């Protein structure tokens, strides 16, 4: 009976895999456009590489504190801040916080899906300013309207509800679909990383010399970049109280959070170096811009953005599923 019950729970490896998927996405590359480009005010250039190491250390310290809190504020239920409030102030306020989580999450996910649509396809968002000052609009650009358009709201709400409803199928089904969307996300993201590697091999020495020679450090740039990049490590405060859905939670939650932070930091640093070696300037949406900036092959120019759209959708579905898991008393 005990063994059967353990099989329904997430192992340490499962927890690390889910947490990494929840925390890390490939879209952080797009942030280079406003943080690293030499032409931008308060640019940090290649300093972004060591900035991620500092961010990872600080986020890791915060995560360690949350891991300690998870051991003190534990419950048979999962639910992030719900657990902290319930064990500190009582059941009523815990339920109140859980209710607010469920009220706000659909709107947050809806906004994220709308940003995904407009950020991936909107002409105003993905027009590329070339080094010579000219502006090019990719083939997939379209006028999708403003963020307030009702039909975009419906798309976001429908995606969120479909993903969140999976939680009612139980842990076994949840594991399969969470793993599936995570695998799709990283296989498709792998094409972008591979493209970066190919370009890095071709132009790496020249581009790294360019960044190293032209990069200037400024305190305002560091502060702006620090505030922006810290969100790439966000998530540990949510899944740190994943409750008794994790096997041996007293030990595995703390270990898992530290491992997730370490792996995430290494990932960001490695990918940053690859893309600094691949390009000497960035556009606002590098997930899409990589293909048109680095390649002339029509199959790559058309296929790359489509693959990135699939990757982004898999990411949003995976995050929506995990938000449903970590929300107050879902299971």
N, C-alpha and C positions, 0 to 999 in steps of 0.2 A: 504493500500500500504506500509506504514511504517512498519507494523507488518510483512508483507510478506518479506520485505527486511531484517528485523532483524532475521528472521528464517533462512536466508541463511548465517548468520554470526556465528562465534564461540562464545559461552558464556564463562564466566570466568572459569567455570568448564572444558569446552572443552579445553580451552587454557592451563590450568594447566596439564590436562591429556596428551595433545600433548607434552608440554614442558618437562614433566617428562619422557615420552618415548624417547624424543630426547636426553635428557641429560644422563639418567641413564640406564645402562645395567648391567647384572649379570657378565659379563666377567671381571670386575675389580678384582674379587677374584683371578684370575690368577696372578695378580701383587704381591700378597703376596710372591710368590716364590723367587723373587729377593729382596724384601724389608724386609721380616719378618724372614725368616729362620735363626736360630741362627748360622748356619755354614757359612752363606754368609758374605763376608766382608762388614763392615759398616751396619750391620743389625740393624733394629729398633725394631724388635720383636713386642710385644703387644703395643708398643707406637703408632702403626698405628691407634689405636682406637681414641686417643685424637688428633692425627694429622688430622684426618678427620674433627673433630670439628673445629680446627683452620682453615683448608682449607675452610670449609663451611662458616665460618664467613668472611673470606677475599673475597671469591667468592661472598658472599651475598652483601658486600660493593660495589664490582665492578658491580654486577647486579643492585644495587640501582642506581649507576651512569648511567648505560645504560638505566634504566627506565626513569630517568630524561631527558636524551638525546632524548629518544623516544617521550617525550612530546613536546620537542622543535623542533626536526627534524621529523615532521610527514608529511604524504602525503596520498593521496587517493590510493596510490599503496603500496605494500609490497616490501621488498627487502633488509633488513639488511643494510650492508655498502653502498649499492646503494642509500638508502635514505639519509644517512649522507652526502655523497659526492654530491648528486644532490642539496640538500637544501643549501649546503655551497658553492659549486663551479659552480653550474649550470647544465643544462640538458645534455650538451655534455659529461662532465666528469662522470655524473651519469650513462649514457648509456654505456660509456666505461667500468666502473667498473662492471656493470651488464653483459656486454659481457664477461669480464674476468671470472666472476663467472660461467657462463654457459660453458665456454671453459674448466675450471679446474675441475668442479665438476664430470663429467664422469670419468676422470682419477683418482680422489681421491676415488670415490666409487669403481672403478675397482680394485684399489690396496687393498681396504678394503675387497672386496669379495675374491680376491686371497689370502689374508692373512687368511681369514676365512677358505678357502679350505685347504691351507697348514697347518695352525695352528690346524685344527681339525683332519686332516687325515695324514699329512706328518710325516713319521717315525722320521726324524731328529728333528722335533719340539715337538713331544709328547712322546718320549722315557722317561721313568720315572726312575730316580735314587733313589733307595730304601735306607732306613737308613743304611743298612748293606753294601752299596756301589755297589750292583749289579744293573744291568740295565734291565728293562723289557719293551717290546714293546707291546702296546695294540693290540687287534685283528683287530681294524679298521685302523691301520696304513698302509700307502701305499706310493709308490714313485710317487709323482705328478709332478715332474720336478721342474725347477727353476721358479722364479717369471716372468721371461721374455718370457716364452713360450706363443706363440701367441694364442693357443686355450684357455688358461686360461684367456687371455685378452678378448676374445670373450664372455666367460661366464659372466665375470664381466660387460662388456658393455651391454650385453643383459638384465641382471637383472636390471641394472640402468635404461636403456631406458624404459623397461616395467613398472617399478615403477614410473618413472618421468612422463610418458605419461598419467598417471591417472589424473593428474591435469587438463587436457583438458576436462575431463568429468564434471567439475563444482564442487562446494562446497558440494553439497548433496552427490554425489558419493564419493567424497574425504573423507568426514566424515565417511561414512560407512567402507571404506577400511582401513582408518587410524585407526579407532577404532578396526576393525577386526584384523589387524596385531598386534596392541598393546595388545589385549586380548590374542592372540596366544602366543606372546612373554612372557607375564607374567604368563600364565597358565603353559607353559613348564618350565620357570625359577622357578616356584613354586615347581616343583619336586626336583630341586637342593637344594632349600632352605629347603624343607622338609627332604631331605637326610641329610643335615647339622644338622638340629634340632634333628633327630634321633641319630646321632653320638654324638652330644653335650650332650644329655641326658645320653648316655652310658658312655662317657669318660670326660665329662665337668670339673668335679672337678680336676681330675688328670692333664689334659692338661692345664687348666688355671693356676694351680700351677707351672707347668713346665715353661710356658711362663713368669709368673711373677718372678720366681726365676732366670731364665737364661737371661732375656732380659737386655741388656746394652744400654744406650743412648750414641750416638756420634753425634757431629755436622755435620760431612760429611754425615753420614747416614740420618740425618734429612733433609739436603739440597737436597740430591738425591731423597728421598721419597717425599718431598714437591713438587719438580719440576715434578715428575712423576704423583703424585696423583691429581695435580691441573687440569689436563686434564679430570678427571672424572667429573668435574663440568662445563666443557666447553659446550657452546650451547646458553647461555643467550645472548651473543653478536649477535647471529644470529636471534633468534625469538623475540628479544626485539622490533623489528620494523615490526611486522606482519601486520601492516597497518590497513585499515578499514575493513579487514576480521574479526576483533574482534569487538564484540558489545561494545560500550562505551569505545573505546581504550584509551582515556586520563586517565581513572581510572584503567581499567582492566589489561592493559599491566603491569603497575607498580606493582599492587597487585599480578598478576599472577607470575611475575618473582620472587618476594620475597617468595611466597608460594612454588614455584618450588625448590628454593634453600634450604628452610627449610626442606621440605619433603625429598629432595635428601640427605641432611646431615644426617638426622635421619636414613634413609635407610642404608646408608653406615656404620654408627656406629653399628647399630643393626646386620647387616649381618656379619660385621667384628667380633663382639663378638661371634656370633654363630660358625663361622668357626675356631676361635682360640680355642673355647671349643671342637670342633669336631676333630681337628688334632693337632699333635705336630710337624709336618713339612709339607711343601707344595711342590707340583711339579709345573712346569712351566705353565701347562694348567689345573687348578683346575676344570674347567667346565667338562672336560673329566676325569681327574684324581681322582675326588671324588669317582667315582663309583668303580674303581679298588682298590683304597686305603682303602675304608671303608667297602666293601661288598664282599661276596663270592657267592651270589646267581646268577646263570647264566642269569636269566631273567633281573635282575638289571644290571649286567655287560654288557649285550648287549643292553638292552632297554634304559638305562641312556644316553649313548653317542648319540643314535639316537634322543632322545628327545632334547638334547642340540644342535644338528645340526638344528633341526626344529626351536628352539628358536633363534639361531644365524641368520638364514635366515630371520625369521620374523623381527628381529631387523634391519638388513640391508635394507630390503624392506621398513620398516617404516621410517628409516632415509632418504633413497633416495626420498621417497614421500615428506617428510617435507622439504628437501633441495630444491625440485622443488617449493614448496609453498613459502618458504622464499626468493627464488632468485628474482632478480630484475624484477618487473612488470609481474610476472607469470599470475596473474589474472586480 
